[in-house]
Amino acid sequence: MLEPEITAEVFAQRRQQPDAPILLDVREPWEYQTASLPNSLLIPMGEIPARAHAELDPDAPIVVICHHGARSLNVTMWLRNQGFEHVQSLAGGIDAWSRTIDPTIPRY
């Protein structure tokens, strides 16, 4: 099974490939409006149990993102327990992405 976390650097490379993972943002709408990555799917953490099976493909690669990586890791582990085997959390969250990959993404 995949490691539970993926670094911003590795995800930046995978994001450029044709079979790029789905980017699942589990932050709150106000956080998403403050800073987000293009082509990400917003499902706030509290809505994951109700929406995951209807809106996510359990066989697809998914990278989960939050602010600093704690919520996304919790969601990653929950999804894995639900049978989503190709899920990873973005280590350090959008904050790490902004610091290491794209400084135009606002930090908050």
VOZA-529494 format. One line per field, with one value per residue: residue in one letter; residue number from 1; x negated, z negated, y of N, C-alpha, C, O, CB in turn. Coordinates in pm, whole numbers, plus 50000, padded with zeros to 5 digits. Glycine has a CB too. Example, Ala and Ser with C-alpha at 12.3 -4.5 7.8 and 13.67 -1.06 7.14 Angstrom:
res = c(a,s)
n = c(1,2)
n.xx = c(48681,48715)
n.zz = c(49220,49292)
n.yy = c(49431,49775)
ca.xx = c(48770,48633)
ca.zz = c(49220,49286)
ca.yy = c(49550,49894)
c.xx = c(48680,48710)
c.zz = c(49220,49213)
c.yy = c(49670,50003)
o.xx = c(48576,48659)
o.zz = c(49154,49196)
o.yy = c(49668,50114)
cb.xx = c(48869,48592)
cb.zz = c(49095,49428)
cb.yy = c(49553,49940)
END
This chain:
res = c(m,l,e,p,e,i,t,a,e,v,f,a,q,r,r,q,q,p,d,a,p,i,l,l,d,v,r,e,p,w,e,y,q,t,a,s,l,p,n,s,l,l,i,p,m,g,e,i,p,a,r,a,h,a,e,l,d,p,d,a,p,i,v,v,i,c,h,h,g,a,r,s,l,n,v,t,m,w,l,r,n,q,g,f,e,h,v,q,s,l,a,g,g,i,d,a,w,s,r,t,i,d,p,t,i,p,r,y)
n = c(1,2,3,4,5,6,7,8,9,10,11,12,13,14,15,16,17,18,19,20,21,22,23,24,25,26,27,28,29,30,31,32,33,34,35,36,37,38,39,40,41,42,43,44,45,46,47,48,49,50,51,52,53,54,55,56,57,58,59,60,61,62,63,64,65,66,67,68,69,70,71,72,73,74,75,76,77,78,79,80,81,82,83,84,85,86,87,88,89,90,91,92,93,94,95,96,97,98,99,100,101,102,103,104,105,106,107,108)
n.xx = c(49916,49965,49758,49885,49862,49776,49520,49507,49338,49319,49588,49629,49491,49636,49879,49851,49866,50048,50227,50297,50350,50671,50741,50837,50983,51021,51081,51257,51515,51449,51173,51091,51167,50988,50733,50645,50586,50583,50835,50918,51122,51367,51462,51566,51420,51608,51816,51734,51799,52066,52057,51842,51858,52042,51930,51660,51419,51337,51124,50957,50657,50605,50528,50530,50591,50532,50501,50254,50199,50301,50586,50621,50470,50616,50858,50757,50683,50934,51070,50914,50981,51235,51205,51079,50800,50594,50518,50365,50226,50146,49847,49792,49977,50162,50013,49746,49728,49747,49515,49307,49359,49540,49533,49723,49963,50173,50072,50206)
n.zz = c(50000,50056,49910,49630,49655,49892,50030,50102,50316,50458,50519,50683,50912,50986,51039,51286,51464,51700,51573,51332,50978,50815,50653,50338,50137,49803,49638,49483,49650,49642,49606,49839,50023,49952,50012,50257,50467,50822,50993,50780,50563,50345,50045,49742,49433,49239,49399,49538,49461,49547,49819,49955,50070,50271,50435,50487,50650,50551,50659,50775,50782,50513,50364,50058,49918,49673,49438,49281,49281,49087,49070,49328,49315,49127,49272,49488,49365,49275,49521,49632,49459,49547,49785,49988,50148,50268,50161,50041,49808,49836,49720,49479,49590,49762,49684,49689,49962,50060,49947,50062,50334,50482,50433,50484,50390,50134,49791,49475)
n.yy = c(49881,50232,50491,50679,50955,51213,51410,51764,51818,51572,51535,51756,51680,51447,51560,51671,51466,51256,51078,51203,51238,51279,51580,51629,51856,51918,52126,52405,52601,52883,52875,52751,52945,53141,53036,52813,52523,52491,52300,52139,51940,52035,51908,51951,51837,51746,51666,51446,51168,51149,51210,51087,50820,50860,51055,51008,50801,50483,50345,50526,50730,50948,51257,51409,51724,51979,52249,52231,51960,51782,51737,51634,51399,51253,51220,51077,50833,50748,50718,50513,50306,50269,50143,50281,50258,50400,50647,50939,51172,51515,51606,51850,52016,52281,52491,52401,52356,52618,52727,52571,52508,52683,53005,53198,53119,53213,53237,53156)
ca.xx = c(50000,49892,49732,50002,49840,49697,49463,49549,49252,49359,49721,49616,49453,49747,49988,49823,49882,50184,50312,50278,50449,50774,50702,50953,50959,51115,51092,51386,51527,51377,51031,51078,51175,50867,50618,50675,50516,50676,50887,50937,51260,51389,51558,51518,51397,51731,51909,51674,51874,52191,52037,51727,51893,52120,51858,51522,51396,51246,51009,50878,50559,50656,50443,50614,50519,50593,50413,50120,50181,50362,50719,50609,50422,50732,50948,50688,50693,51074,51099,50848,51064,51357,51172,51009,50662,50495,50534,50252,50240,50036,49772,49775,50094,50147,49907,49621,49733,49716,49375,49208,49392,49603,49548,49836,50077,50166,50059,50298)
ca.zz = c(50000,50060,49785,49601,49694,50011,50016,50203,50433,50533,50573,50794,51029,51024,51087,51426,51544,51753,51475,51207,50873,50780,50536,50250,50035,49693,49551,49484,49769,49629,49626,49982,50093,49918,50082,50306,50588,50933,51019,50659,50525,50205,49959,49605,49355,49175,49499,49603,49446,49623,49962,50015,50154,50385,50519,50510,50704,50460,50731,50830,50692,50451,50267,49970,49873,49578,49411,49241,49299,48984,49115,49448,49276,49066,49380,49563,49292,49278,49656,49647,49386,49626,49906,50085,50125,50338,50102,49963,49754,49871,49599,49459,49644,49859,49634,49744,50107,50080,49910,50141,50475,50545,50335,50515,50310,50007,49663,49374)
ca.yy = c(50000,50359,50562,50762,51094,51244,51545,51862,51804,51452,51559,51852,51600,51358,51645,51702,51345,51238,51009,51277,51208,51376,51657,51645,51959,51892,52243,52474,52688,53011,52848,52722,53074,53216,52978,52679,52482,52469,52165,52060,51912,52073,51839,51975,51716,51701,51612,51330,51042,51152,51234,51016,50706,50907,51150,50969,50667,50414,50292,50637,50791,51070,51325,51490,51845,52071,52362,52188,51816,51698,51693,51551,51266,51186,51182,50972,50706,50709,50669,50383,50210,50251,50072,50367,50214,50483,50780,50992,51307,51606,51641,51994,52085,52389,52577,52348,52380,52760,52751,52499,52490,52799,53113,53287,53072,53286,53164,53213)
c.xx = c(49912,49863,49853,49986,49755,49644,49515,49467,49293,49497,49716,49577,49568,49864,49973,49847,50027,50279,50297,50387,50555,50723,50827,50918,51064,51127,51233,51393,51451,51226,51003,51080,51051,50748,50655,50594,50618,50715,50896,51087,51276,51499,51507,51515,51526,51832,51857,51757,52001,52169,51934,51769,51972,52035,51714,51515,51297,51122,50917,50772,50614,50550,50534,50531,50602,50495,50270,50098,50246,50499,50709,50558,50535,50828,50887,50705,50838,51111,51036,50928,51194,51330,51107,50859,50556,50503,50409,50284,50120,49969,49753,49886,50063,50039,49771,49615,49693,49569,49276,49233,49440,49628,49659,49963,50068,50149,50148,50282)
c.zz = c(50000,49921,49757,49643,49820,49992,50127,50331,50520,50595,50691,50923,51078,51083,51235,51519,51590,51655,51336,51105,50864,50656,50456,50138,49926,49595,49560,49604,49759,49651,49774,50062,50068,49999,50127,50432,50698,50946,50895,50630,50377,50144,49817,49523,49293,49270,49566,49584,49531,49775,50030,50112,50277,50483,50552,50561,50613,50527,50785,50731,50643,50357,50190,49915,49770,49554,49381,49248,49195,49027,49234,49414,49210,49173,49463,49494,49289,49413,49679,49576,49458,49759,50016,50063,50181,50291,50022,49917,49798,49743,49590,49518,49744,49814,49689,49895,50136,50051,50007,50291,50541,50445,50368,50442,50174,49888,49563,49242)
c.yy = c(50125,50411,50652,50908,51103,51387,51636,51846,51685,51474,51657,51779,51514,51436,51679,51583,51330,51169,51072,51241,51318,51449,51688,51741,51941,52008,52302,52568,52819,52991,52825,52852,53158,53169,52837,52650,52457,52321,52077,52047,51944,51987,51858,51845,51661,51640,51485,51202,51037,51156,51146,50907,50748,50987,51110,50825,50595,50356,50400,50682,50926,51125,51421,51605,51920,52186,52318,52037,51727,51646,51600,51410,51187,51136,51069,50837,50657,50650,50532,50273,50180,50182,50155,50341,50308,50629,50816,51133,51391,51653,51793,52079,52194,52487,52532,52372,52524,52790,52689,52495,52619,52911,53211,53242,53140,53191,53234,53141)
o.xx = c(49799,49933,49919,50086,49675,49716,49561,49521,49300,49521,49791,49626,49596,49938,50071,49848,50118,50398,50286,50502,50531,50669,50913,50834,51184,51177,51317,51290,51394,51160,50903,51005,51012,50670,50691,50541,50728,50636,50882,51166,51206,51615,51415,51598,51548,51925,51929,51784,52038,52254,51937,51720,51970,52064,51652,51593,51184,51025,50809,50793,50663,50489,50605,50417,50725,50415,50176,49986,50246,50525,50780,50600,50548,50876,50957,50738,50863,51175,51098,50941,51257,51422,51083,50799,50439,50495,50356,50361,50007,50026,49704,49888,49955,49982,49690,49509,49614,49507,49170,49139,49387,49731,49688,50060,49966,50204,50163,50349)
o.zz = c(49951,49825,49851,49664,49851,49943,50231,50441,50642,50709,50787,51030,51197,51167,51302,51641,51527,51653,51236,51143,50900,50565,50500,50053,49953,49484,49635,49656,49858,49706,49827,50158,50153,50050,50046,50496,50670,50915,50903,50668,50294,50186,49775,49543,49296,49227,49644,49682,49580,49850,50153,50225,50378,50603,50637,50521,50599,50459,50836,50610,50722,50281,50249,49872,49777,49642,49446,49222,49213,49021,49242,49477,49233,49165,49503,49559,49300,49421,49739,49626,49433,49839,50125,49971,50145,50371,49947,49982,49797,49667,49684,49499,49801,49897,49731,49949,50227,50121,50033,50369,50644,50378,50288,50433,50105,49885,49566,49145)
o.yy = c(50123,50380,50698,50977,51015,51474,51589,51860,51697,51435,51642,51813,51509,51385,51712,51599,51382,51199,51001,51216,51433,51387,51765,51711,51949,51992,52253,52611,52864,53078,52873,52867,53238,53250,52752,52741,52408,52231,51955,52133,51886,51992,51788,51756,51540,51571,51423,51134,50931,51109,51132,50902,50678,50988,51173,50739,50640,50322,50369,50675,51006,51051,51503,51587,51926,52217,52362,51991,51605,51526,51500,51313,51067,51023,50976,50738,50537,50544,50444,50162,50077,50164,50104,50397,50296,50722,50735,51204,51344,51731,51855,52201,52200,52559,52614,52404,52550,52869,52747,52480,52660,52914,53300,53317,53126,53081,53357,53175)
cb.xx = c(50095,49972,49599,50032,49773,49784,49308,49535,49106,49360,49814,49511,49331,49795,49995,49679,49837,50178,50276,50278,50379,50915,50627,50998,50965,51072,50987,51407,51672,51403,50986,51190,51299,50837,50491,50826,50430,50614,50801,50863,51298,51425,51572,51607,51296,51795,51938,51533,51910,52274,52000,51641,51972,52236,51856,51439,51343,51319,51056,50969,50421,50789,50323,50673,50485,50630,50468,50092,50041,50375,50807,50516,50301,50805,50980,50539,50640,51165,51049,50704,51093,51423,51294,51046,50643,50518,50660,50121,50251,50088,49634,49645,50172,50280,49905,49607,49876,49806,49348,49198,49498,49735,49419,49861,50079,50291,49909,50444)
cb.zz = c(49878,50139,49794,49454,49580,50144,50018,50148,50389,50442,50463,50760,50997,50902,51005,51440,51465,51880,51470,51233,50738,50753,50577,50193,50096,49618,49590,49352,49793,49491,49542,50029,50049,49769,49989,50335,50563,51065,51122,50538,50555,50194,49998,49535,49245,49104,49605,49549,49300,49582,49981,49906,50074,50337,50453,50380,50851,50390,50844,50868,50762,50374,50337,49853,49993,49442,49295,49102,49302,48852,49150,49550,49179,48969,49469,49579,49148,49245,49762,49592,49246,49651,49959,50066,50183,50490,50012,50045,49598,49955,49597,49516,49533,49879,49479,49712,50164,49992,49771,50092,50490,50610,50323,50668,50296,49987,49611,49420)
cb.yy = c(50000,50463,50646,50755,51171,51231,51540,52006,51789,51327,51613,51962,51512,51279,51773,51748,51222,51158,50858,51429,51190,51306,51789,51508,52104,51768,52350,52552,52718,53074,52724,52627,53151,53204,52975,52663,52355,52519,52096,52124,51764,52222,51683,52079,51743,51815,51717,51308,51021,51272,51373,50956,50605,50992,51283,50983,50674,50304,50205,50755,50810,51042,51402,51403,51937,51997,52444,52235,51787,51775,51814,51617,51279,51280,51303,51005,50722,50829,50768,50388,50262,50386,50012,50521,50078,50476,50786,50990,51304,51727,51569,52037,52143,52462,52577,52197,52351,52846,52698,52361,52384,52758,53188,53290,52913,53370,53158,53205)
END
